[in-house]
Amino acid sequence: MTKIAVAKGDGIGPEIMDAVLSIFNAAKVPLAYEMVDMGKWVFDKGFSNGMTSEAQHAIENLGILFKGPMETPKGKGVKSINVTARKTWNTYANKRTFQTLHGVDTVFSKAGIPID
């Protein structure tokens, strides 16, 4: 079983992360989770990088982070969690997948790239 760091995030983050983890568990995905503290509420507690030192150590020890959407406080001169993570761990990928539904017109419908 692989252990991963999980940060639920802000806004809709906790709700969608709970749903995703529930799906993983129902599908018997062989993962164990270590919940870590990251996000706006951590910024609000005075952590200028938006994560606790325990979270940073857990992520570094496990080598993987699965995170929900994170909010950055506005007007406080802080870097977003995404920028901090990218610079701290030299990350380069943020995979986002999508699928269009046939018959549903979207901004991507005229992009010239068939997506099935």
C-alpha positions in Angstrom: 0.0 0.0 0.0 1.3 3.4 -1.0 1.0 6.3 1.5 0.3 9.8 0.1 0.0 13.2 1.7 -3.5 14.7 1.2 -4.5 18.4 1.7 -8.2 18.9 1.4 -7.9 22.6 0.5 -10.3 25.5 0.7 -13.7 26.4 -0.6 -15.1 23.4 -2.3 -11.8 21.5 -1.7 -12.8 19.5 1.4 -16.1 18.4 -0.2 -14.7 17.3 -3.4 -11.6 15.7 -1.7 -14.0 13.7 0.6 -15.9 12.5 -2.5 -12.7 11.5 -4.3 -11.2 9.7 -1.3 -14.6 7.9 -0.9 -14.4 6.7 -4.5 -10.8 5.6 -4.0 -11.8 3.6 -0.9 -14.8 2.1 -2.7 -12.6 1.1 -5.6 -10.1 -0.4 -3.2 -7.3 1.8 -4.5 -4.2 0.6 -2.5 -3.5 4.0 -0.8 -3.1 5.2 2.7 -3.6 8.9 3.5 -1.7 11.2 5.7 -3.7 14.4 6.0 -1.6 17.6 6.0 -2.5 21.2 6.8 -2.3 23.6 3.9 -4.3 26.4 2.5 -5.9 29.8 3.4 -6.7 28.9 7.0 -3.0 28.0 7.5 -2.0 31.4 6.0 -4.5 33.0 8.4 -2.8 31.3 11.4 0.5 33.1 10.4 2.3 30.5 8.2 3.6 32.7 5.4 3.9 29.8 3.0 0.4 28.4 3.6 1.6 25.1 5.1 2.7 23.9 8.4 6.3 22.6 8.9 4.7 19.2 9.6 2.9 19.2 6.3 6.1 20.2 4.5 8.1 17.3 6.2 5.3 14.8 5.4 5.2 15.8 1.8 9.0 15.6 1.5 9.1 12.2 3.2 6.3 10.7 1.2 7.3 12.3 -2.1 3.7 12.9 -3.3 0.9 15.4 -2.5 -2.7 15.1 -3.6 -4.4 18.4 -2.9 -7.7 20.1 -3.4 -8.1 23.7 -4.6 -6.2 26.2 -2.4 -7.0 29.8 -1.8 -4.4 32.5 -1.4 -5.2 35.5 0.8 -5.7 38.6 -1.3 -3.5 41.7 -0.7 -1.2 40.2 1.9 1.9 39.9 -0.3 2.1 36.1 0.0 2.8 33.6 -2.7 0.1 31.0 -3.6 0.5 27.5 -2.4 0.9 26.4 -6.0 3.9 28.8 -6.5 5.4 27.8 -3.2 5.1 24.1 -4.0 6.5 24.5 -7.5 9.5 26.4 -6.1 10.0 24.3 -3.0 9.9 20.9 -4.7 10.7 21.8 -8.3 7.4 20.5 -9.5 6.4 20.8 -13.1 3.1 19.0 -13.6 -0.5 19.8 -12.7 -2.6 17.3 -14.5 -6.2 18.3 -15.3 -8.3 16.1 -17.5 -11.6 16.8 -19.0 -14.1 15.2 -21.3 -16.6 16.9 -23.5 -20.1 15.5 -23.9 -21.4 15.0 -27.4 -24.2 17.5 -28.2 -23.2 19.9 -25.4 -21.8 23.1 -26.9 -18.8 24.5 -24.9 -16.0 27.0 -25.4 -13.9 24.0 -26.4 -16.3 22.8 -29.1 -14.7 25.1 -31.7 -11.1 24.5 -30.7 -10.4 22.3 -33.6 -9.2 19.4 -31.5 -11.5 16.4 -31.4 -11.7 15.0 -27.9 -13.3 11.7 -27.3 
